[in-house]
Structure formats: structure tokens, C-alpha cells
Amino acid sequence: MSETQASVDAQLSNNPANVRHFMWNDDYIELLSHRLELAQVKTLVEIGSGLGYLAGLFGLYMKPGSTVRGFDSDPAVVAEAHERASARAFSVNFRFERADAHELPVEDASADLVISHHVLTNVPDAAAAVAEMVRAVRPGGRVVAFEPNSLVQALVLDSDTASYPLEDRLRLVRYQLLYEAGKRAKGLGDDSVGDRLPALFRDAGLSQVEVRLSDKAGALVPPYDTEEKRARAQELLGWRETFELNADFIRECFFTGGGSPADWEAYAAWELAQAQRIAKGIQAGTYLHPGGMLTYIVIGTK
């Protein structure tokens, strides 16, 4: 570990504000710090940096005086990231700015490491965003993307769905495929872009392309007696509200992907029934989900 903090362990205890803060196991971040040689990184750039969570964890392993530059398209998020960084005693310099992932305000070949974290799923042109990351990194520097295959989650069985008929389970996969196909066709991103990352890196001219997987599972196992479990339970309790708020967007993607009005009515009813079932299980303290998810970590060298 670097000398960036007096106690890295104290900083690594995940912030319980929301589930996004529990996307990584602390020991895996330490492993990545060695693999990516963070102690030698003087300038790190992150596209779609959000609140600066992952960049903040990486900053714990960078030497004092190093610089982390985070870029996000949401000005409110950028402002909050500034506040969060200012409130912690980092010896790394954090700068958060508003910028589009396809047009970063950084000089060519100016960064040692450029990263993205669950961002390429939502950009109109993932290849263009990767090309911009490559432009920003120096020769010999690395580009790293952390992106999912979201379809996998439609195949993971919780404490109730394990007993569902085969047709019900296949229907859920079909729903997800229709939604993802529509989102891609509309140019709104690819929820399973992780599968395409190695090819995107190769086509962008990166060498020594390496593919790893995150070891994190988003499990929820009773009793819900930790900050992470409580955050995950709270997220699931809000599933119905989240679905209803985003229903117009989901419906539009669903239809574009080839779903019919009848498909949509069945899907919406299924979603709301699942939300009710899960909420009931959580409130009873009996709901269990193994938390399976697939997040690729793709590393390339310029």
C-alpha cells in the first residue's frame, strides 16, 4: 500500500450511502492496485466518474502529489464529487470536471492510466469513447474498463424463482433481450457491453489485452445485519418505484427491440409482481438472493 493515507484500511471501509459503494471487495481493489501498478501512476483519468468512488479507492494506492481527474456529464454529480473529495484527507490531487465521454478536455498522451466504470453501457458510441480513452493515455500507459453483461442477472435464481416453471424463467431472459436490443438500436447504450470490450480494445489499437472478472457478488442473505445488506434491501424495496419512474423509457426500448404491446403488458405485470414478492420477503426477513453478476475488467496497453 502507498503512503497516500495514514490508514488505507480505514478509508476502504465502504460508504453505506448506496449500493454503488459496495461494488468492489476491498481486497480485490488492493490486488488491482498491484496489477495496475498504481504506485507508479502520476496521472489517472476517469470518464463517467460519478461521485468519484472508484477513483477515490484507486487514489489510496497512488503516491502523494499524484493527480486524479474525473469527468462526468452531470454538473450536479461533479459538484458533489468535489465536496466528497474535499471532505477527506487525500494527499492525491482530485479534480472533477464536466465533460462528455467522447470529448475529454485532456491533452493527447497525458495520462498514465485511463479508466471507465459502468459507463460504456450508457454512451451512444462505446467504440468512440474507448478511442478517446486511448487518445488520452501515454504510450506504455493502460486503459481499463469495468463493464457488465447484464443479461446474466436474468438467469440468477433467488430463493423463490428456483422453483419457477422453465417457461417463466425463459420469459424473463426474453424480456431482457428485447429491452437490451431496443436500447442498442436507439443508440442509447448496451447493457451487456462487457462482452464486446476485448474486441473494442483490440480495434482501438491497444495491445496486451487482458480480461479479468470482478469477484464481487451482490448477495442478500438474512439476517440483514450489515450496512451493505441494508443498502441492498433498501434498493430492492424501491424496485417498484424505480420501475414505474422509468417505465416509459423501458417500454420504448422494449418496443424498439421487437416486443409487442401484449408482451409489454405481461412484462410490466411480471415486474410489479416480482417487486411485491421481494418486498414481502424482505419485510419478513426471509428473502435470499445469491447476488450473481458478471463484471468484466478489461485491460489494454497503448
Secondary structure, 3 states (H helix, E strand, C coil): CCCCCCCHHHHHCCCCCCHHHHCCCHHHHHHHHHHCCHHHCCEEEEECCCCCHHHHHHHCCCCCCCEEEEEECCHHHHHHHHHHHHCCCCCCEEEEEECECCECCCCCCCEEEEEEECCCCCCCCHHHHHHHHHHHEEEEEEEEEEEECHHHHHHCCCCCHHHCCHHHHHHHHHHHHHHHHHHHHCCCCCCCHHHHHHHHHHHCCCEEEEEEECCCCCCECCCCCCHHHHHHHHHHHCHHHHHHHCHHHHHHHHHHCCCCHHHHHHHHHHHHHHHHHHHHHHHHCCCCECCCCCEEEEEEEC
